[in-house]
Every structure is written in structure tokens, then in C-alpha cells.
């Protein structure tokens, strides 16, 4: 990474929700942001749940999102590296992004290093203690046989079922995503602390939580949650060796560290 270029991290767009009109406005805002950062971006990480639901049939991908997909293709064609981490809403990725957009897709947390700083990046779903029901469900969803069975459904039926369960999941979550629960009750903080027992990371970067968080784990390590692009429009930037959390409102605004 050159000294005049930055690494950007953002997640949880949930395009398609709650309706097409709202999703389109959000999609256009994301594209404006990408246009603004492109001149100084070395890499852009999209850390999961870009879509509220995504499934790649053999010959079919979900309708819509052409503005954003076209922008991502334009950025990779211009030499900007984009990396995508699947989330719990778009885990059924196959090879469309790799072949059409030249974007590598990651299914598990991955370690990166820039300027001597070690960074662990992942969506964050199913990590840490608790949430055993979802962890069992994730194993089912990741099972190739289950994915094949879903794939033999007509796309209109499969997408209809998926969108129904996605809306139901958001309704069950309610306002619990809006409050920081405290270090002892935040599962991703527990996960970070456990990882630090065996190896050092300067930064842990996750999505999934839908709450922007910049939490100091110890004197040299921080956990950053990217929030979302539904309520907060937040993202993280690694400039040299320092990472910070910002909100997009036409200009960068640093978020207060917890």
C-alpha cells in the first residue's frame, strides 16, 4: 500500500430492504460515497450483508442492484482491489463476483497486514459465545446439499421465501441492535479477547452488529464494528497505521471511541 492511499471498510447495506424505493435511495448514496473515495482508495472491503438476500442460481442472479454492481466493476477495472466477505444474509455466494467483477469472496474471517499492522476482518456472525440457535442454522445453510435443494426451487418461489424469513429476522431483532450491551455481553468483544490470548492483532474489523463501535481491547488492540448503511452510514479507514471510524454525510466525521 502506498503512503498516499487508504484502506476502506464498510458493511451491512441490506439492499432490497425494506422496499425497492428505500433500497434504491441507499444504493445511490453508497455509489456517491464510492465515487468520493475512489481517488484515494488502495483497497475497499465490503464486510458482508451487502444484500438483504442473495442466491446465485446456475443461470440466474437476483434482480436489481445494477448501479452498485456496475460501480464495483468500474472500480476493479480501474485497479482498485475490492474484497467481499459474505454475511448471514448473502452467504450463498458462488462465483459470480469473482468471474464478473474480479472481486474475491471470503467465507471466514481473514488476516491481513499493512504497514506492520495485523488486521482480522470478517462479517462477525456466529462468532463468540452464545447465539447457539443461529450457529446451528448457519451449519444447515452452509451445507452443500441444503443449498442444492434450495436451488431446485423456481427463483420466484425461493426468493419469496427468503425475503419473508429475512423480514421476520429483522422484526425479531427489533431495537436490540441500537444499544451497546457492555463489554461482558458483546459477543464479538468476547471473541476478540479470546483470539488475543494466542496471537496479536492491532485491529479486529467486523460488521453484523449494525452498531458503530470503536472499542479498545488493550493498549495495542482495538475492535471496530462498522455499523451499517441503513441508520448510521458508517465506515472505517486505515490511513497508514491508524484506523478510525467515520460517518458519511457528504464529509468525513470521526466517531467517538467507546
C-alpha positions in Angstrom: 0.0 0.0 0.0 1.4 3.4 -1.0 1.6 6.1 1.7 -1.0 8.3 0.0 -3.6 5.6 -0.4 -6.1 4.3 2.2 -8.0 1.1 3.0 -11.8 1.4 3.4 -14.1 -0.9 5.3 -17.9 -0.8 5.1 -20.7 -3.3 5.6 -24.4 -4.1 6.1 -26.1 -2.3 3.2 -29.0 -4.8 3.1 -30.1 -3.7 -0.3 -33.6 -4.8 -1.2 -34.9 -4.0 2.3 -37.3 -2.8 3.4 -38.7 -2.0 -0.1 -37.4 -1.2 -3.5 -37.7 2.6 -3.3 -35.8 2.9 0.0 -33.2 0.4 -1.2 -32.6 2.5 -4.4 -32.0 5.7 -2.4 -29.5 3.8 -0.2 -27.8 2.3 -3.3 -27.3 5.7 -4.9 -25.9 7.1 -1.6 -23.4 4.2 -1.5 -22.3 4.9 -5.0 -21.8 8.6 -4.2 -19.5 7.6 -1.4 -17.6 5.2 -3.6 -17.1 7.9 -6.2 -15.7 10.2 -3.5 -13.2 7.7 -2.0 -12.0 6.2 -5.3 -9.1 8.6 -5.9 -7.5 7.8 -2.6 -8.5 4.1 -2.2 -6.0 1.3 -2.4 -8.5 -1.4 -1.3 -12.2 -1.4 -0.4 -13.6 -4.1 1.9 -17.3 -4.9 1.9 -17.7 -6.9 5.0 -21.0 -8.7 4.5 -24.7 -8.3 4.1 -24.5 -6.1 1.0 -27.8 -7.6 0.1 -30.8 -8.4 2.3 -30.8 -11.7 0.4 -28.6 -13.2 -2.4 -28.6 -16.6 -4.0 -26.8 -17.5 -7.2 -28.7 -20.0 -9.3 -26.8 -21.7 -12.0 -28.1 -19.3 -14.7 -29.8 -16.6 -12.6 -28.8 -14.0 -10.1 -31.2 -11.8 -8.1 -32.8 -8.9 -10.0 -31.7 -5.3 -9.3 -28.6 -3.6 -7.9 -27.2 -2.9 -11.3 -25.9 0.6 -10.4 -23.8 -0.7 -7.5 -22.6 -3.8 -9.3 -21.6 -1.7 -12.3 -19.7 0.7 -10.0 -17.8 -2.2 -8.4 -16.8 -3.5 -11.8 -15.7 0.0 -12.8 -13.5 0.3 -9.7 -11.9 -3.1 -10.1 -11.3 -2.3 -13.8 -9.5 0.9 -12.6 -7.1 -1.2 -10.5 -8.7 -0.8 -7.1 -8.8 -4.0 -5.1 -12.3 -4.8 -3.7 -12.8 -7.7 -1.3 -16.1 -9.1 -0.3 -17.0 -11.1 2.9 -20.2 -13.0 2.9 -22.7 -12.2 5.7 -25.6 -14.1 7.1 -27.9 -12.5 4.5 -25.8 -13.2 1.5 -23.9 -16.3 2.4 -25.0 -18.2 -0.7 -22.3 -16.7 -3.0 -20.7 -18.9 -5.6 -18.5 -17.5 -8.4 -20.5 -14.5 -9.9 -18.4 -11.8 -8.1 -15.1 -13.5 -8.9 -15.9 -14.0 -12.6 -17.9 -10.9 -13.5 -16.5 -8.3 -11.1 -13.0 -9.6 -10.3 -13.8 -9.5 -6.6 -12.5 -12.3 -4.3 -15.1 -13.6 -1.9 -14.3 -14.8 1.7 -16.5 -17.1 3.8 -14.5 -16.9 7.0 -12.5 -14.2 8.9 -9.2 -13.5 7.2 -5.9 -11.9 8.4 -4.4 -9.0 6.5 -1.3 -6.9 7.2 -0.5 -3.4 6.2 2.4 -1.3 7.3 3.2 -3.7 10.1 -0.4 -3.7 11.4 -2.2 -7.1 11.7 -6.0 -6.8 11.0 -8.6 -9.6 11.3 -11.6 -9.0 9.1 -14.9 -10.9 9.0 -18.6 -10.3 9.0 -18.9 -11.5 12.6 -22.0 -13.7 12.5 -21.7 -16.8 14.6 -18.5 -15.7 16.4 -18.0 -15.7 20.2 -20.2 -17.3 22.9 -23.9 -17.7 22.7 -26.3 -17.5 19.7 -26.4 -21.3 19.5 -29.6 -21.4 17.5 -28.1 -19.3 14.7 -24.9 -21.3 14.8 -26.9 -24.5 14.1 -28.8 -22.7 11.4 -25.6 -21.5 9.8 -24.3 -25.0 9.5 -27.5 -26.0 7.7 -27.4 -23.0 5.3 -23.7 -23.7 4.5 -24.4 -27.4 3.8 -24.0 -28.0 0.0 -27.0 -30.4 0.0 -29.2 -27.8 1.5 -28.0 -25.2 -1.0 -28.7 -27.6 -3.8 -32.2 -28.3 -2.5 -32.9 -24.6 -2.3 -31.5 -24.1 -5.8 -34.0 -26.5 -7.4 -36.9 -24.3 -6.3 -38.1 -21.8 -9.0 -36.4 -18.5 -8.4 -39.7 -16.7 -7.8 -40.5 -19.2 -5.0 -37.1 -19.3 -3.5 -36.6 -15.6 -3.4 -40.1 -15.1 -2.0 -39.4 -17.5 0.9 -36.0 -15.9 1.6 -37.3 -12.4 1.7 -40.1 -13.5 4.0 -37.7 -15.0 6.5 -35.3 -12.1 6.2 -38.1 -9.6 7.2 -39.1 -11.9 10.1 -35.5 -12.0 11.3 -35.3 -8.2 11.3 -38.6 -7.9 13.2 -37.3 -10.3 15.9 -34.1 -8.3 16.3 -36.1 -5.1 17.0 -34.2 -2.4 18.8 -31.6 -4.7 20.4 -29.1 -3.6 17.7 -29.2 0.0 18.8 -27.6 -0.4 22.2 -24.1 -1.2 23.3 -24.6 -4.1 25.7 -21.3 -3.7 27.7 -18.0 -5.4 27.2 -19.0 -8.6 29.0 -22.2 -9.1 26.9 -20.9 -8.1 23.5 -20.2 -11.5 21.8 -17.7 -10.1 19.4 -15.7 -8.4 22.1 -15.5 -11.8 23.9 -14.4 -13.4 20.6 -11.6 -10.8 20.2 -10.4 -11.2 23.7 -10.2 -15.0 23.2 -8.2 -14.6 20.0 -5.8 -12.2 21.7 -4.9 -14.9 24.2 -3.0 -16.8 21.4 -2.0 -14.1 18.9 -1.8 -10.4 18.4 -3.9 -8.2 16.2 -3.8 -4.5 16.1 -7.4 -4.3 14.8 -10.5 -6.5 14.6 -12.9 -5.3 12.0 -16.4 -6.8 11.9 -19.9 -5.9 10.6 -23.2 -7.7 11.5 -23.8 -5.8 14.8 -25.4 -2.8 13.0 -23.9 -0.5 15.6 -20.8 1.6 15.1 -18.3 0.6 17.8 -14.6 1.5 18.3 -13.6 -0.3 21.5 -10.1 -0.5 23.0 -9.4 -4.2 23.9 -5.9 -3.4 25.5 -3.1 -0.9 25.0 -2.4 -2.1 21.4 -5.6 -3.7 20.1 -9.0 -2.4 19.1 -12.3 -3.9 18.0 -14.1 -1.9 15.3 -17.7 -2.6 14.3 -18.6 -0.9 11.0 -22.3 -0.2 11.9 -24.5 -0.1 8.8 -25.7 1.9 5.8 -29.3 1.9 7.0 -29.2 4.2 10.0 -25.6 5.2 10.5 -23.8 5.3 7.1 -20.6 4.5 8.9 -17.3 3.1 7.6 -13.7 2.6 8.8 -10.5 3.9 7.2 -6.9 2.7 7.7 -4.6 5.6 6.9 -1.0 4.5 7.3 -1.0 2.7 10.6 -4.1 4.3 12.2 -7.7 3.1 11.8 -10.7 5.4 12.6 -14.4 5.1 12.3 -16.4 7.7 10.3 -19.9 8.6 9.3 -20.7 9.6 5.7 -22.8 12.8 5.4 -21.0 14.4 2.5 -17.9 14.8 4.5 -15.9 12.6 6.9 -16.8 12.8 10.6 -14.9 10.8 13.1 -16.9 8.7 15.5 -16.2 9.0 19.2 -14.3 5.9 20.6 -16.1 3.9 23.2 
